[in-house]
Amino acid sequence: MLSNWEMAVRLLAAAALGSVIGLERERLSWTAGLRTHMLVSVGSALIMIVSAYAFSDVLGEQHVVLDPSRIAAQVVSGIGFLGAGAILLRGEVIRGLTTAASVWAVAAIGLAVGGGLYVAATVATVIILVILAGIKPLEERYRAARQARDFFLVAVPGQVSIESLSRAIGPGPFRIRQFILQPTQTGDLEEIRIRVVPIAARDVEDLIARMRALPGVRDVEERSV
């Protein structure tokens, strides 16, 4: 059986490690922030302590068979409802998956601390913090390099086709994913919407210049998807 001092140390350590991850989420103003991560970590540590040690006094009795790991195992599945609350659907974009994953990971950290695995819990905290804060700039740079963009062209009817646009865009990595043609309100011109992927921000101006050079094109405007 653990001493009262050891139990207090484990709960405090769980709170401290959970706060490190929570601060990173709090910095980005997510709903699941500092307090949520600390509570999940401390709660998981306490459940682990209860699961491992609370029934030790009856384990030696006759005809008593207990599996101390069963209570702690429910944390892994039970934490899902908190993760689901962090996931939001905004239009066609799903937000909060990373925060939901961080809540789940903090629960694992709490379980590790509750089981006395201080080194594993600390190393996991550092790794998770690097993933959340350190890799995010690389992820954003990669997404920016492969972003889809919409271009709106105003042209003389019948002068611009998807073949001529493909030739203007060139043989590079760009591909036309969408081509929509409709007349303008005046009727003397037509508006063409194309979606190009993947395209980085640095290539937008060059691509616009190529499309403006096409015969019959009056104007080109770019909009991010």
C-alpha positions in Angstrom: 0.0 0.0 0.0 1.2 3.5 -0.8 2.0 6.0 1.9 -0.1 9.2 2.1 3.0 11.1 1.1 3.6 9.0 -2.1 0.0 9.4 -3.1 0.1 13.1 -2.7 3.3 13.3 -4.7 1.8 11.3 -7.6 -1.3 13.5 -7.7 0.7 16.7 -7.6 3.1 15.4 -10.3 0.1 14.5 -12.5 -1.3 18.0 -12.1 2.1 19.6 -13.0 2.6 17.5 -16.1 -1.0 18.0 -17.2 -0.6 21.8 -16.7 2.3 21.8 -19.2 0.1 20.5 -22.0 -2.9 22.5 -20.9 -0.9 25.8 -21.0 0.0 25.1 -24.7 -3.7 24.6 -25.5 -4.7 27.6 -23.4 -2.3 29.7 -25.4 -4.4 29.0 -28.5 -7.6 29.8 -26.6 -9.1 26.3 -27.0 -12.0 25.3 -24.7 -10.1 22.4 -23.3 -7.3 24.4 -21.8 -5.3 24.5 -18.6 -7.8 23.4 -16.1 -9.3 20.7 -18.3 -6.0 19.1 -18.9 -5.0 19.3 -15.2 -8.3 17.7 -14.1 -8.0 14.9 -16.6 -4.4 14.2 -15.6 -5.1 14.2 -11.8 -8.3 12.2 -12.2 -6.6 9.6 -14.3 -3.8 9.3 -11.7 -6.3 9.0 -8.9 -8.2 6.3 -10.8 -4.9 4.4 -11.4 -4.0 4.6 -7.7 -7.5 3.4 -6.7 -7.3 0.6 -9.3 -3.9 -0.6 -8.2 -4.0 -0.2 -4.4 -7.6 0.4 -3.1 -8.5 -3.3 -3.0 -5.2 -4.7 -1.7 -6.7 -5.5 1.7 -9.2 -8.0 0.2 -7.0 -9.6 -2.4 -5.6 -12.2 0.1 -9.0 -13.4 1.2 -10.3 -16.8 0.1 -12.4 -17.0 -3.1 -11.7 -13.3 -3.9 -10.3 -12.7 -7.4 -9.8 -9.2 -8.6 -8.2 -7.6 -11.7 -6.8 -4.2 -10.5 -6.3 -3.1 -14.0 -9.9 -3.1 -15.0 -10.8 0.2 -13.4 -7.8 2.1 -14.9 -8.6 0.5 -18.3 -12.0 2.4 -18.4 -10.2 5.7 -18.5 -9.0 5.0 -22.0 -12.5 4.5 -23.3 -14.3 6.9 -20.9 -12.1 9.9 -21.8 -13.7 9.8 -25.3 -16.7 11.9 -24.3 -14.4 14.8 -23.3 -12.5 14.5 -26.6 -15.8 14.6 -28.5 -16.7 17.8 -26.8 -13.5 19.4 -28.0 -14.2 18.6 -31.7 -16.2 21.2 -33.6 -17.6 21.3 -37.2 -17.3 24.7 -38.7 -18.7 24.7 -42.2 -16.8 22.0 -44.0 -13.8 22.2 -41.6 -13.4 20.0 -38.5 -11.6 21.7 -35.7 -10.4 20.4 -32.3 -9.0 17.0 -33.3 -5.6 17.9 -31.9 -7.0 19.1 -28.6 -9.1 16.0 -28.3 -6.0 13.9 -28.8 -4.1 16.0 -26.3 -6.8 15.3 -23.7 -6.5 11.6 -24.4 -2.7 11.8 -24.1 -2.9 13.7 -20.8 -5.1 10.9 -19.5 -2.4 8.4 -20.4 0.1 10.6 -18.6 -2.0 10.7 -15.5 -2.3 6.9 -15.6 1.5 6.6 -15.9 2.1 8.9 -12.9 -0.6 7.1 -10.9 1.3 3.8 -11.6 4.6 5.4 -10.5 6.1 5.6 -14.0 7.5 9.1 -13.5 10.2 8.9 -16.2 7.8 7.6 -18.8 5.2 10.3 -17.9 7.8 13.1 -18.0 9.3 12.0 -21.3 5.8 11.6 -22.8 4.9 15.2 -21.7 8.0 16.6 -23.4 7.3 14.7 -26.6 3.6 15.8 -26.6 4.7 19.4 -26.0 7.1 19.3 -28.9 4.4 17.8 -31.2 1.9 20.5 -30.2 4.1 23.5 -30.2 7.2 22.6 -32.2 5.7 20.7 -35.2 2.8 23.1 -35.8 4.9 25.7 -37.8 6.1 22.8 -40.1 2.6 21.6 -40.5 1.3 25.0 -41.4 4.2 25.5 -43.9 3.3 22.1 -45.5 -0.4 23.0 -45.8 0.4 26.4 -47.3 2.5 24.7 -49.9 -0.3 22.4 -50.9 -3.3 24.7 -50.5 -6.1 24.8 -53.0 -7.1 28.2 -54.3 -10.0 29.5 -56.3 -9.4 31.9 -59.3 -12.3 33.9 -60.8 -11.8 35.0 -64.4 -13.9 37.4 -66.4 -13.6 36.7 -70.1 -15.2 37.1 -73.5 -17.6 34.3 -74.1 -16.1 31.3 -76.0 -12.5 32.6 -75.7 -11.3 30.6 -72.7 -11.5 26.9 -72.2 -10.2 24.4 -69.7 -7.6 23.3 -72.3 -6.3 26.9 -72.8 -6.2 27.4 -69.1 -4.2 24.2 -68.6 -1.7 25.3 -71.2 -1.4 28.7 -69.5 -0.9 27.1 -66.1 1.9 25.0 -67.6 3.3 21.5 -66.9 4.2 22.2 -63.3 2.7 20.6 -60.2 -0.6 22.6 -60.5 -3.8 20.9 -61.5 -7.2 22.2 -62.3 -9.7 20.4 -60.0 -12.8 22.5 -60.8 -14.0 24.5 -63.8 -17.3 26.4 -63.6 -18.5 28.8 -66.3 -21.5 31.1 -66.0 -22.6 34.4 -67.7 -22.2 37.7 -65.9 -25.1 39.9 -65.0 -24.7 42.0 -68.1 -24.5 39.0 -70.4 -21.7 40.3 -72.6 -19.0 38.5 -70.6 -18.7 35.2 -68.7 -17.3 34.4 -65.3 -15.1 31.3 -65.0 -14.2 29.8 -61.6 -11.3 27.3 -61.4 -9.8 25.6 -58.4 -6.1 24.9 -58.7 -4.1 22.5 -56.4 -1.6 22.4 -55.0 -0.4 26.0 -55.1 1.8 28.0 -52.7 1.3 31.7 -52.0 4.5 32.6 -53.7 3.2 31.2 -57.0 -0.1 33.0 -57.0 1.0 36.2 -58.7 2.9 34.4 -61.5 -0.2 32.2 -62.1 -2.5 35.2 -62.3 -0.1 36.9 -64.8 -0.2 33.8 -67.0 -4.0 33.7 -67.0 -4.3 37.4 -67.7 -2.2 37.0 -70.8 -4.7 34.6 -72.3 -6.7 36.1 -75.2 -10.2 37.2 -74.2 -9.4 37.4 -70.4 -10.5 40.8 -68.9 -9.7 40.2 -65.2 -8.4 37.6 -62.8 -9.0 37.5 -59.0 -7.7 34.9 -56.5 -9.5 33.7 -53.4 -8.2 31.2 -50.9 -10.4 28.1 -50.2 
